[in-house]
Protein backbone atom coordinates (compact mmCIF):
# COMPACT_ATOMS: atom_id res chain seq x y z
CA UNK A 1 0.00 0.00 0.00
CA UNK A 2 1.44 3.35 -1.11
CA UNK A 3 1.66 6.58 0.85
CA UNK A 4 -1.21 8.13 -1.14
CA UNK A 5 -3.46 5.19 -0.25
CA UNK A 6 -2.60 5.54 3.43
CA UNK A 7 -3.40 9.27 3.28
CA UNK A 8 -6.76 8.57 1.63
CA UNK A 9 -7.69 5.99 4.26
CA UNK A 10 -6.77 8.40 7.04
CA UNK A 11 -8.75 11.22 5.43
CA UNK A 12 -11.76 8.91 5.04
CA UNK A 13 -11.64 7.96 8.72
CA UNK A 14 -11.37 11.62 9.68
CA UNK A 15 -14.33 12.49 7.43
CA UNK A 16 -16.54 9.80 8.99
CA UNK A 17 -15.65 10.95 12.49
CA UNK A 18 -16.33 14.56 11.55
CA UNK A 19 -19.64 13.67 9.90
CA UNK A 20 -21.02 12.16 13.11
CA UNK A 21 -20.72 15.49 14.92
CA UNK A 22 -22.01 17.79 12.19
CA UNK A 23 -25.22 19.79 12.67
CA UNK A 24 -27.48 21.59 10.18
CA UNK A 25 -26.01 24.90 11.32
CA UNK A 26 -22.54 23.78 10.16
CA UNK A 27 -21.73 25.07 6.66
CA UNK A 28 -20.67 21.82 4.99
CA UNK A 29 -23.67 19.93 6.31
CA UNK A 30 -26.17 22.71 5.65
CA UNK A 31 -25.18 22.85 1.97
CA UNK A 32 -25.88 19.16 1.53
CA UNK A 33 -29.12 18.82 3.46
CA UNK A 34 -30.74 21.80 1.70
CA UNK A 35 -29.52 20.92 -1.81
CA UNK A 36 -32.61 20.23 -3.98
CA UNK A 37 -34.64 19.90 -0.78
CA UNK A 38 -37.53 22.29 -1.34
CA UNK A 39 -39.71 20.74 1.42
CA UNK A 40 -37.02 21.36 4.07
CA UNK A 41 -36.39 24.96 2.92
CA UNK A 42 -40.13 25.54 2.83
CA UNK A 43 -40.54 24.25 6.40
CA UNK A 44 -37.80 26.55 7.68
CA UNK A 45 -39.10 29.62 5.83
CA UNK A 46 -42.70 29.04 6.90
CA UNK A 47 -41.64 29.08 10.54
CA UNK A 48 -39.31 32.09 10.25
CA UNK A 49 -41.60 34.20 8.07
CA UNK A 50 -44.68 33.12 10.01
CA UNK A 51 -46.66 32.13 6.93
CA UNK A 52 -48.05 28.59 7.05
CA UNK A 53 -49.15 28.55 3.40
CA UNK A 54 -45.83 29.78 1.96
CA UNK A 55 -45.01 27.71 -1.15
CA UNK A 56 -41.42 27.51 -2.40
CA UNK A 57 -41.28 26.83 -6.15
CA UNK A 58 -37.53 27.09 -6.74
CA UNK A 59 -34.46 26.53 -4.59
CA UNK A 60 -30.76 27.00 -5.35
CA UNK A 61 -27.86 26.38 -2.98
CA UNK A 62 -24.42 27.99 -3.23
CA UNK A 63 -25.77 30.42 -5.82
CA UNK A 64 -23.30 33.03 -7.10
CA UNK A 65 -24.72 36.54 -7.44
CA UNK A 66 -22.69 39.04 -9.48
CA UNK A 67 -24.13 41.17 -12.19
CA UNK A 68 -22.04 44.34 -11.95
CA UNK A 69 -18.57 44.04 -13.47
CA UNK A 70 -15.94 44.73 -10.83
CA UNK A 71 -18.38 44.45 -7.94
CA UNK A 72 -17.80 41.98 -5.14
CA UNK A 73 -19.67 38.74 -5.77
CA UNK A 74 -21.46 36.75 -3.10
CA UNK A 75 -22.32 33.08 -2.83
CA UNK A 76 -25.63 32.64 -1.04
CA UNK A 77 -26.24 29.53 1.06
CA UNK A 78 -29.84 28.97 -0.07
CA UNK A 79 -31.85 31.11 -2.46
CA UNK A 80 -35.57 30.40 -2.66
CA UNK A 81 -38.45 31.77 -4.74
CA UNK A 82 -42.09 31.37 -3.74
CA UNK A 83 -45.28 31.21 -5.78
CA UNK A 84 -45.68 34.99 -5.43
CA UNK A 85 -42.15 35.57 -6.82
CA UNK A 86 -40.82 36.70 -3.44
CA UNK A 87 -37.12 35.95 -2.97
CA UNK A 88 -35.50 34.47 0.13
CA UNK A 89 -31.75 34.49 0.78
CA UNK A 90 -31.15 32.22 3.77
CA UNK A 91 -27.66 32.48 5.28
CA UNK A 92 -26.16 30.39 8.08
CA UNK A 93 -23.66 32.41 10.13
CA UNK A 94 -21.92 30.72 13.03
CA UNK A 95 -19.51 33.57 13.78
CA UNK A 96 -20.76 37.04 14.71
CA UNK A 97 -18.13 38.49 12.38
CA UNK A 98 -19.98 37.00 9.41
CA UNK A 99 -23.35 38.44 10.40
CA UNK A 100 -22.56 42.16 10.39
CA UNK A 101 -25.16 44.69 9.32
CA UNK A 102 -23.18 45.71 6.24
CA UNK A 103 -23.09 42.10 5.07
CA UNK A 104 -26.87 41.90 5.43
CA UNK A 105 -27.25 45.16 3.52
CA UNK A 106 -24.97 43.95 0.70
CA UNK A 107 -26.75 40.62 0.37
CA UNK A 108 -30.07 42.43 0.15
CA UNK A 109 -28.77 44.83 -2.51
CA UNK A 110 -27.33 41.96 -4.57
CA UNK A 111 -30.74 40.33 -4.69
CA UNK A 112 -32.17 43.58 -6.08
CA UNK A 113 -29.54 43.76 -8.82
CA UNK A 114 -30.01 40.07 -9.62
CA UNK A 115 -33.77 40.40 -10.02
CA UNK A 116 -34.23 43.47 -12.24
CA UNK A 117 -33.37 43.21 -15.92
CA UNK A 118 -32.61 46.00 -18.36
CA UNK A 119 -35.81 47.70 -19.44
CA UNK A 120 -37.81 46.64 -16.40
CA UNK A 121 -39.52 49.23 -14.25
CA UNK A 122 -38.28 49.70 -10.68
CA UNK A 123 -41.75 48.80 -9.43
CA UNK A 124 -41.14 45.28 -10.77
CA UNK A 125 -38.52 44.60 -8.10
CA UNK A 126 -39.68 41.54 -6.16
CA UNK A 127 -40.14 41.53 -2.42
CA UNK A 128 -36.95 40.15 -0.83
CA UNK A 129 -36.02 38.58 2.49
CA UNK A 130 -32.42 38.35 3.66
CA UNK A 131 -32.41 35.90 6.56
CA UNK A 132 -29.35 35.37 8.75
CA UNK A 133 -29.56 32.39 11.10
CA UNK A 134 -26.82 33.00 13.67
CA UNK A 135 -25.52 30.39 16.11
CA UNK A 136 -25.41 32.97 18.91
CA UNK A 137 -27.86 35.74 19.80
CA UNK A 138 -26.34 38.47 17.58
CA UNK A 139 -28.20 41.34 19.27
CA UNK A 140 -28.05 39.77 22.75
CA UNK A 141 -31.61 40.77 23.64
CA UNK A 142 -33.00 37.25 24.10
CA UNK A 143 -35.56 37.62 21.31
CA UNK A 144 -36.24 34.80 18.83
CA UNK A 145 -36.20 37.10 15.79
CA UNK A 146 -34.96 40.59 14.97
CA UNK A 147 -36.84 42.11 12.02
CA UNK A 148 -35.09 44.95 10.21
CA UNK A 149 -37.22 47.34 8.14
CA UNK A 150 -36.68 50.79 6.67
CA UNK A 151 -38.66 53.52 8.40
CA UNK A 152 -39.54 57.07 7.31
CA UNK A 153 -38.21 58.88 10.38
CA UNK A 154 -40.18 62.04 9.60
CA UNK A 155 -43.52 60.25 9.72
CA UNK A 156 -42.49 57.26 11.82
CA UNK A 157 -44.12 54.98 9.24
CA UNK A 158 -42.68 51.98 7.41
CA UNK A 159 -41.03 52.79 4.08
CA UNK A 160 -42.63 49.66 2.54
CA UNK A 161 -40.04 49.18 -0.18
CA UNK A 162 -40.35 45.38 -0.08
CA UNK A 163 -36.91 44.78 1.45
CA UNK A 164 -36.81 42.73 4.65
CA UNK A 165 -33.84 41.61 6.77
CA UNK A 166 -34.34 39.08 9.54
CA UNK A 167 -31.81 37.92 12.14
CA UNK A 168 -32.74 34.57 13.70
CA UNK A 169 -31.39 33.82 17.18
CA UNK A 170 -29.90 30.33 16.96
CA UNK A 171 -29.67 30.14 20.77
CA UNK A 172 -33.40 30.55 21.23
CA UNK A 173 -35.15 27.58 22.85
CA UNK A 174 -38.75 27.09 23.93
CA UNK A 175 -41.76 24.99 22.90
CA UNK A 176 -42.68 27.29 19.99
CA UNK A 177 -42.13 26.20 16.40
CA UNK A 178 -39.12 28.52 16.13
CA UNK A 179 -37.63 27.32 19.43
CA UNK A 180 -37.88 23.71 18.22
CA UNK A 181 -36.46 24.66 14.83
CA UNK A 182 -33.40 26.30 16.37
CA UNK A 183 -32.89 23.21 18.52
CA UNK A 184 -32.87 21.05 15.39
CA UNK A 185 -30.39 23.35 13.64
CA UNK A 186 -27.92 22.81 16.49
CA UNK A 187 -28.57 19.08 16.96
CA UNK A 188 -26.15 16.42 15.66
CA UNK A 189 -28.28 13.38 16.55
CA UNK A 190 -31.31 12.88 14.26
CA UNK A 191 -33.10 10.90 16.99
CA UNK A 192 -33.23 14.05 19.13
CA UNK A 193 -34.71 16.32 16.45
CA UNK A 194 -38.28 17.63 16.63
CA UNK A 195 -39.07 17.92 12.92
CA UNK A 196 -39.41 14.78 10.84
CA UNK A 197 -37.93 16.41 7.73
CA UNK A 198 -34.79 17.33 9.66
CA UNK A 199 -34.61 13.83 11.15
CA UNK A 200 -35.00 12.08 7.79
CA UNK A 201 -32.55 14.32 5.94
CA UNK A 202 -29.92 14.26 8.68
CA UNK A 203 -30.19 10.50 9.04
CA UNK A 204 -29.81 10.04 5.26
CA UNK A 205 -26.52 11.96 5.11
CA UNK A 206 -25.15 10.38 8.28
CA UNK A 207 -26.32 6.77 7.99
CA UNK A 208 -27.37 5.93 4.42
CA UNK A 209 -24.33 4.76 2.38
CA UNK A 210 -25.28 7.01 -0.55
CA UNK A 211 -25.73 10.02 1.72
CA UNK A 212 -22.47 9.32 3.55
CA UNK A 213 -20.65 9.05 0.22
CA UNK A 214 -22.12 12.39 -0.87
CA UNK A 215 -20.83 14.03 2.30
CA UNK A 216 -17.39 12.47 1.93
CA UNK A 217 -17.19 13.75 -1.65
CA UNK A 218 -18.15 17.21 -0.39
CA UNK A 219 -15.33 17.04 2.19
CA UNK A 220 -12.88 16.02 -0.53
CA UNK A 221 -14.00 18.91 -2.75
CA UNK A 222 -13.36 21.34 0.10
CA UNK A 223 -9.91 19.81 0.66
CA UNK A 224 -9.09 20.08 -3.04
CA UNK A 225 -10.24 23.69 -3.11
CA UNK A 226 -7.90 24.36 -0.20
CA UNK A 227 -5.03 22.65 -2.00
CA UNK A 228 -5.72 24.61 -5.19
CA UNK A 229 -5.94 27.84 -3.23
CA UNK A 230 -2.60 27.02 -1.67
CA UNK A 231 -1.10 26.29 -5.09
CA UNK A 232 -2.59 29.51 -6.47
CA UNK A 233 -1.20 31.52 -3.57
CA UNK A 234 2.17 29.88 -4.18
CA UNK A 235 2.08 30.79 -7.89
CA UNK A 236 1.01 34.35 -7.05
CA UNK A 237 3.81 34.72 -4.50
CA UNK A 238 6.33 33.49 -7.06
CA UNK A 239 4.98 35.96 -9.63
CA UNK A 240 5.27 38.83 -7.14
CA UNK A 241 8.86 37.88 -6.34
CA UNK A 242 9.81 37.72 -10.04
CA UNK A 243 8.11 41.05 -10.77
CA UNK A 244 9.94 42.74 -7.90
CA UNK A 245 13.25 41.29 -9.09
CA UNK A 246 12.68 42.57 -12.62
CA UNK A 247 11.72 45.98 -11.29
CA UNK A 248 14.76 46.19 -9.00
CA UNK A 249 17.41 44.60 -11.21
CA UNK A 250 16.31 45.75 -14.69
CA UNK A 251 14.56 48.95 -13.58
CA UNK A 252 11.34 47.96 -15.32
CA UNK A 253 7.94 49.30 -14.36
CA UNK A 254 5.45 46.82 -12.91
CA UNK A 255 3.53 46.76 -16.20
CA UNK A 256 6.73 46.18 -18.20
CA UNK A 257 7.70 43.34 -15.89
CA UNK A 258 4.28 41.72 -16.32
CA UNK A 259 4.53 42.21 -20.10
CA UNK A 260 7.86 40.38 -20.05
CA UNK A 261 6.30 37.55 -18.02
CA UNK A 262 3.22 37.30 -20.24
CA UNK A 263 0.78 37.77 -17.34
CA UNK A 264 -2.82 38.12 -18.64
CA UNK A 265 -4.52 41.48 -18.25
CA UNK A 266 -7.28 39.97 -16.07
CA UNK A 267 -4.72 39.00 -13.39
CA UNK A 268 -2.79 42.27 -13.28
CA UNK A 269 -5.00 44.45 -11.05
CA UNK A 270 -4.68 42.06 -8.09
CA UNK A 271 -0.92 41.82 -8.52
CA UNK A 272 -0.58 45.60 -8.78
CA UNK A 273 -2.52 46.05 -5.54
CA UNK A 274 -0.22 43.62 -3.75
CA UNK A 275 2.86 45.31 -5.15
CA UNK A 276 1.83 48.74 -3.83
MARLUM-165347 format. One record per residue (C-alpha): residue in one letter; chain; y, z, x; residue number from 1. Coordinates in pm, 1 decimal, decimal comma. Each point is the difference from the previous one (the first is absolute). Example, Ala and Ser with C-alpha at 12.3 -4.5 7.8 and 13.67 -1.06 7.14 Angstrom:
BEGIN
<a A <-450,0 780,0 1230,0> 1>,
<s A <344,0 -66,0 137,0> 2>,
This chain:
BEGIN
<x A <0,0 0,0 0,0> 1>,
<x A <334,6 -110,6 143,7> 2>,
<x A <323,1 195,4 22,6> 3>,
<x A <154,9 -198,4 -287,5> 4>,
<x A <-293,9 88,8 -224,9> 5>,
<x A <35,1 367,6 85,9> 6>,
<x A <373,2 -14,9 -79,9> 7>,
<x A <-69,7 -165,4 -336,2> 8>,
<x A <-258,1 263,8 -92,8> 9>,
<x A <241,1 278,1 91,9> 10>,
<x A <281,3 -161,3 -197,9> 11>,
<x A <-230,3 -38,7 -301,3> 12>,
<x A <-95,7 367,3 12,2> 13>,
<x A <366,9 96,6 27,3> 14>,
<x A <86,2 -225,5 -296,2> 15>,
<x A <-269,0 155,7 -220,8> 16>,
<x A <115,5 350,9 89,1> 17>,
<x A <360,8 -94,9 -67,8> 18>,
<x A <-88,6 -164,4 -331,3> 19>,
<x A <-151,4 321,1 -138,3> 20>,
<x A <332,8 181,0 30,0> 21>,
<x A <230,2 -273,4 -129,3> 22>,
<x A <200,0 48,2 -320,2> 23>,
<x A <180,1 -249,4 -226,7> 24>,
<x A <331,2 114,9 147,6> 25>,
<x A <-112,4 -116,6 347,0> 26>,
<x A <129,2 -349,4 80,8> 27>,
<x A <-324,6 -167,8 106,5> 28>,
<x A <-190,0 132,1 -300,1> 29>,
<x A <278,5 -66,2 -250,2> 30>,
<x A <14,1 -367,6 98,3> 31>,
<x A <-368,7 -43,6 -69,5> 32>,
<x A <-34,7 192,1 -324,4> 33>,
<x A <298,1 -175,8 -161,2> 34>,
<x A <-87,6 -350,3 121,4> 35>,
<x A <-69,7 -217,8 -308,6> 36>,
<x A <-32,9 320,9 -203,5> 37>,
<x A <239,3 -56,1 -289,2> 38>,
<x A <-154,5 276,1 -217,2> 39>,
<x A <62,1 264,2 268,7> 40>,
<x A <359,1 -114,4 63,1> 41>,
<x A <58,2 -9,1 -374,0> 42>,
<x A <-128,6 356,8 -41,3> 43>,
<x A <230,0 127,5 274,2> 44>,
<x A <306,3 -184,2 -129,6> 45>,
<x A <-57,4 106,3 -360,9> 46>,
<x A <4,4 364,7 106,4> 47>,
<x A <300,3 -29,4 232,8> 48>,
<x A <211,5 -218,3 -228,2> 49>,
<x A <-108,4 194,0 -308,7> 50>,
<x A <-99,2 -307,5 -198,1> 51>,
<x A <-354,1 11,7 -138,5> 52>,
<x A <-3,6 -365,0 -110,4> 53>,
<x A <122,8 -144,2 332,1> 54>,
<x A <-206,6 -310,8 82,4> 55>,
<x A <-20,0 -124,9 358,4> 56>,
<x A <-68,7 -374,7 14,1> 57>,
<x A <26,9 -58,9 375,3> 58>,
<x A <-56,6 214,8 306,8> 59>,
<x A <47,5 -75,6 370,2> 60>,
<x A <-61,9 236,0 289,8> 61>,
<x A <160,3 -24,8 343,8> 62>,
<x A <243,1 -259,1 -134,3> 63>,
<x A <261,7 -127,4 246,5> 64>,
<x A <350,6 -34,6 -142,0> 65>,
<x A <249,5 -203,3 202,8> 66>,
<x A <213,8 -271,5 -143,8> 67>,
<x A <316,6 24,3 209,3> 68>,
<x A <-30,1 -151,9 347,2> 69>,
<x A <69,5 263,4 262,8> 70>,
<x A <-28,9 289,7 -244,6> 71>,
<x A <-247,0 279,4 58,1> 72>,
<x A <-323,4 -63,0 -186,3> 73>,
<x A <-199,0 267,5 -179,8> 74>,
<x A <-366,9 26,6 -86,0> 75>,
<x A <-44,3 179,4 -331,1> 76>,
<x A <-310,6 210,2 -60,7> 77>,
<x A <-56,4 -113,6 -359,3> 78>,
<x A <214,2 -238,3 -202,0> 79>,
<x A <-70,6 -21,0 -372,0> 80>,
<x A <136,1 -207,2 -287,6> 81>,
<x A <-39,9 100,2 -363,8> 82>,
<x A <-15,4 -204,5 -319,3> 83>,
<x A <378,2 34,9 -40,1> 84>,
<x A <58,0 -138,6 353,1> 85>,
<x A <112,1 337,2 133,0> 86>,
<x A <-74,4 47,2 369,7> 87>,
<x A <-147,9 310,2 162,4> 88>,
<x A <1,7 65,4 374,7> 89>,
<x A <-227,0 299,2 60,5> 90>,
<x A <25,8 150,4 348,4> 91>,
<x A <-208,3 279,6 150,7> 92>,
<x A <201,9 205,1 249,6> 93>,
<x A <-169,6 290,2 173,8> 94>,
<x A <284,7 74,9 241,1> 95>,
<x A <347,3 93,3 -124,3> 96>,
<x A <145,2 -233,1 262,6> 97>,
<x A <-148,9 -296,5 -184,7> 98>,
<x A <143,8 98,5 -337,8> 99>,
<x A <372,0 -0,8 79,4> 100>,
<x A <252,8 -106,9 -259,9> 101>,
<x A <102,0 -308,2 198,2> 102>,
<x A <-360,7 -117,0 9,1> 103>,
<x A <-20,3 36,3 -378,4> 104>,
<x A <326,8 -191,7 -37,5> 105>,
<x A <-121,5 -281,3 227,4> 106>,
<x A <-333,2 -32,9 -178,2> 107>,
<x A <181,1 -22,3 -331,3> 108>,
<x A <240,4 -266,0 129,5> 109>,
<x A <-287,1 -206,3 144,0> 110>,
<x A <-163,2 -11,4 -341,1> 111>,
<x A <324,8 -139,5 -142,7> 112>,
<x A <17,8 -273,4 262,5> 113>,
<x A <-368,4 -80,4 -46,1> 114>,
<x A <32,7 -40,5 -376,8> 115>,
<x A <307,0 -221,7 -46,0> 116>,
<x A <-26,3 -368,1 86,3> 117>,
<x A <279,4 -244,1 76,4> 118>,
<x A <169,8 -108,2 -320,6> 119>,
<x A <-106,3 304,2 -200,1> 120>,
<x A <259,9 215,5 -170,9> 121>,
<x A <46,4 357,3 124,2> 122>,
<x A <-89,5 124,3 -347,3> 123>,
<x A <-352,0 -133,6 61,4> 124>,
<x A <-68,0 267,0 261,9> 125>,
<x A <-306,4 193,9 -116,1> 126>,
<x A <-1,2 374,3 -45,5> 127>,
<x A <-137,8 158,8 318,5> 128>,
<x A <-156,8 332,0 93,0> 129>,
<x A <-23,1 116,9 360,2> 130>,
<x A <-245,0 290,3 0,9> 131>,
<x A <-53,1 218,6 306,1> 132>,
<x A <-297,5 235,2 -20,8> 133>,
<x A <60,4 257,0 274,2> 134>,
<x A <-260,7 244,3 129,5> 135>,
<x A <257,4 279,4 11,1> 136>,
<x A <277,4 88,9 -244,9> 137>,
<x A <273,4 -222,1 151,8> 138>,
<x A <286,7 169,2 -186,2> 139>,
<x A <-157,3 348,2 15,5> 140>,
<x A <99,9 88,7 -356,6> 141>,
<x A <-351,1 46,1 -138,9> 142>,
<x A <36,2 -278,9 -255,9> 143>,
<x A <-281,5 -247,7 -67,4> 144>,
<x A <230,3 -303,9 3,9> 145>,
<x A <348,5 -82,6 123,2> 146>,
<x A <152,3 -294,8 -187,7> 147>,
<x A <284,0 -180,8 174,8> 148>,
<x A <238,4 -207,0 -212,5> 149>,
<x A <345,7 -147,2 54,2> 150>,
<x A <272,9 173,1 -198,7> 151>,
<x A <354,3 -109,2 -87,8> 152>,
<x A <181,4 306,9 133,4> 153>,
<x A <316,3 -78,0 -196,8> 154>,
<x A <-179,7 11,8 -334,2> 155>,
<x A <-299,0 210,9 102,6> 156>,
<x A <-228,0 -258,0 -162,7> 157>,
<x A <-299,2 -183,5 144,0> 158>,
<x A <80,2 -332,9 165,0> 159>,
<x A <-312,6 -154,2 -160,4> 160>,
<x A <-48,0 -271,5 259,5> 161>,
<x A <-379,5 9,3 -30,9> 162>,
<x A <-60,2 153,5 343,4> 163>,
<x A <-205,4 320,3 10,2> 164>,
<x A <-111,5 211,2 296,7> 165>,
<x A <-253,4 277,6 -49,2> 166>,
<x A <-115,6 259,5 253,0> 167>,
<x A <-335,2 156,5 -93,7> 168>,
<x A <-75,3 347,3 134,9> 169>,
<x A <-348,6 -21,5 149,6> 170>,
<x A <-18,9 380,8 23,2> 171>,
<x A <40,7 45,8 -373,8> 172>,
<x A <-296,8 162,7 -174,4> 173>,
<x A <-49,5 107,6 -360,2> 174>,
<x A <-209,7 -103,3 -301,1> 175>,
<x A <229,4 -290,3 -92,0> 176>,
<x A <-108,0 -359,7 55,3> 177>,
<x A <231,2 -26,3 300,6> 178>,
<x A <-119,4 329,1 149,6> 179>,
<x A <-361,3 -120,1 -25,3> 180>,
<x A <94,8 -339,3 142,3> 181>,
<x A <164,0 153,6 305,9> 182>,
<x A <-308,3 215,6 50,3> 183>,
<x A <-216,9 -312,8 2,5> 184>,
<x A <230,3 -175,8 247,6> 185>,
<x A <-54,2 285,6 247,3> 186>,
<x A <-372,6 46,5 -64,8> 187>,
<x A <-265,8 -130,2 241,3> 188>,
<x A <-304,5 89,6 -212,6> 189>,
<x A <-49,4 -229,3 -302,8> 190>,
<x A <-198,0 272,8 -178,9> 191>,
<x A <314,3 214,7 -12,9> 192>,
<x A <227,3 -268,5 -147,9> 193>,
<x A <130,9 17,7 -357,1> 194>,
<x A <29,6 -370,5 -79,6> 195>,
<x A <-314,6 -208,0 -33,5> 196>,
<x A <163,4 -311,4 148,2> 197>,
<x A <92,0 193,6 313,3> 198>,
<x A <-350,5 148,9 18,2> 199>,
<x A <-174,4 -336,4 -39,1> 200>,
<x A <224,1 -185,0 244,8> 201>,
<x A <-6,0 274,2 263,3> 202>,
<x A <-376,8 36,3 -26,7> 203>,
<x A <-46,2 -378,0 37,9> 204>,
<x A <192,8 -15,3 329,1> 205>,
<x A <-157,8 317,5 137,0> 206>,
<x A <-361,4 -29,4 -117,6> 207>,
<x A <-83,8 -357,1 -105,1> 208>,
<x A <-117,4 -204,0 304,1> 209>,
<x A <225,0 -292,7 -95,0> 210>,
<x A <300,6 226,3 -44,3> 211>,
<x A <-69,9 183,3 325,8> 212>,
<x A <-26,8 -332,5 181,9> 213>,
<x A <334,1 -109,1 -147,1> 214>,
<x A <164,1 316,6 129,5> 215>,
<x A <-156,1 -37,3 344,1> 216>,
<x A <128,5 -357,9 19,6> 217>,
<x A <345,6 126,7 -95,7> 218>,
<x A <-17,0 257,6 281,4> 219>,
<x A <-102,2 -272,2 245,1> 220>,
<x A <289,1 -221,7 -111,7> 221>,
<x A <243,2 285,1 64,0> 222>,
<x A <-152,9 55,9 344,8> 223>,
<x A <26,6 -370,5 82,3> 224>,
<x A <361,6 -6,3 -115,1> 225>,
<x A <66,2 291,2 234,1> 226>,
<x A <-170,7 -180,1 287,0> 227>,
<x A <195,8 -319,2 -69,7> 228>,
<x A <323,4 196,1 -22,1> 229>,
<x A <-81,6 155,7 334,1> 230>,
<x A <-73,5 -342,4 150,6> 231>,
<x A <322,2 -137,2 -149,5> 232>,
<x A <201,2 289,5 138,9> 233>,
<x A <-164,1 -60,6 337,3> 234>,
<x A <90,9 -371,1 -9,3> 235>,
<x A <355,6 83,5 -106,1> 236>,
<x A <37,2 255,5 279,0> 237>,
<x A <-123,3 -256,4 252,7> 238>,
<x A <247,4 -256,4 -135,7> 239>,
<x A <286,7 248,2 29,8> 240>,
<x A <-94,4 80,5 358,7> 241>,
<x A <-16,2 -370,5 95,3> 242>,
<x A <333,2 -72,9 -170,5> 243>,
<x A <168,4 287,6 183,5> 244>,
<x A <-145,2 -119,2 331,0> 245>,
<x A <128,9 -353,3 -57,4> 246>,
<x A <340,9 133,2 -95,4> 247>,
<x A <20,6 229,4 303,5> 248>,
<x A <-159,2 -221,7 264,6> 249>,
<x A <114,8 -347,7 -109,9> 250>,
<x A <320,1 111,3 -174,3> 251>,
<x A <-99,1 -174,7 -322,5> 252>,
<x A <134,0 96,6 -340,2> 253>,
<x A <-247,9 144,6 -248,5> 254>,
<x A <-5,9 -328,8 -191,7> 255>,
<x A <-57,6 -200,4 319,1> 256>,
<x A <-283,9 231,6 96,9> 257>,
<x A <-162,1 -43,0 -341,8> 258>,
<x A <49,3 -377,8 25,6> 259>,
<x A <-183,4 4,5 332,6> 260>,
<x A <-283,6 203,5 -155,6> 261>,
<x A <-24,4 -222,2 -307,8> 262>,
<x A <47,0 289,6 -244,6> 263>,
<x A <34,6 -130,2 -359,8> 264>,
<x A <336,7 39,6 -170,1> 265>,
<x A <-151,6 217,6 -275,7> 266>,
<x A <-96,7 267,8 256,1> 267>,
<x A <326,8 11,7 192,3> 268>,
<x A <217,6 222,3 -220,4> 269>,
<x A <-238,2 296,4 32,1> 270>,
<x A <-24,6 -43,0 376,0> 271>,
<x A <377,9 -26,2 33,7> 272>,
<x A <45,3 324,6 -194,3> 273>,
<x A <-243,3 178,2 229,9> 274>,
<x A <169,2 -139,4 308,2> 275>,
<x A <342,9 131,9 -103,3> 276>,
